[in-house]
Amino acid sequence: MNYAYIPIFWVITAFFVGRSYEVGGMKKAFSTFLKSVGIVILASIIYVIIFAGMGYLNNI
């Protein structure tokens, strides 16, 4: 597997999380945080599956 793109992925994720904080404000910060964590976890799982699949195809 190629892990070189993971830092880029996290920077993009962090950017969107940061934007959601700015839009939501402090009142919605906690619920936004929970949603963001859920999105990050889901995106991470999808990201790992995609890269695992690519690595598997490269090994054939």
Rosetta blueprint (number, residue, H / E / L):
1 M L
2 N L
3 Y L
4 A L
5 Y L
6 I H
7 P H
8 I H
9 F H
10 W H
11 V H
12 I H
13 T H
14 A H
15 F H
16 F H
17 V H
18 G H
19 R H
20 S H
21 Y H
22 E H
23 V H
24 G H
25 G L
26 M L
27 K L
28 K L
29 A H
30 F H
31 S H
32 T H
33 F H
34 L H
35 K H
36 S H
37 V H
38 G H
39 I H
40 V H
41 I H
42 L H
43 A H
44 S H
45 I H
46 I H
47 Y H
48 V H
49 I H
50 I H
51 F H
52 A H
53 G H
54 M H
55 G H
56 Y H
57 L H
58 N H
59 N H
60 I L
